[in-house]
Amino acid sequence: MASISIVENVSLDGVVQAPGSPDEDARGGFPHGGWFAPYPDAVLGEVMGRGMAGEGAMLFGRRTFESMQSAWAGTTDNPFGPVLDAKQKYVVTRDASWSPTWANTTVLAGDAAATVADLKASTDVDLTVLGSPDLLATLLPAGLVDDAWLAVAPVTLGSGRTLFPAGAHLRWELVESVPTTTGVVLTHYRAAR
């Protein structure tokens, strides 16, 4: 059976929406896109890279997948593009007719919790979720997430999509906590079963 890890940038008030760029995700009138830009440093790159470095596959919601494909597919002038191109990618979508163009991509159409639970049970290849807050709003309450690698930034945003949906009562065990030079606290939690 596979394990599922999430790798997320999160504000002190739990917001995960649009950390990367101003136009990343303005749904709901979110005005703070790109809020994580001041915080990356070498410590963050090293620690969070461990959450993504395994031999496993990537698991995305469709919106995040399309954003990642636009930014990284076919790029060779950075360390991420070739790695993401080569990795197996699974995309959860409600649209069974959607056909992605990024190499090594498999569509999981239908109910997110059911399709991901089936995938998790049928493979021993570990899965990593980047971003994808809509997908996580289903996977977390369903108990399908095993590890959380969080980069908690010293900022409150006051609005936006949060990592944990209302009603998601989950217990976690702290595996590691590392402060960065920019005030971010990097944490690795394991789901307490």
Secondary structure, 3 states (H helix, E strand, C coil): CCCEEEEEEEECCCECCCCCCCCCCCHHHCCCCCCCCCCCCHHHHHHHHHHHCCCCEEEEEHHHHHHHHHHHCCCCCCCCHHHHHHCCEEEEECCCCCCCCCCCEEEEECCHHHHHHHHHHHCCCCEEEECCHHHHHHHCCCCCCCEEEEEEECCCCCCCCECCCCCCCCCEEEEEEEECCCCCEEEEEEECC
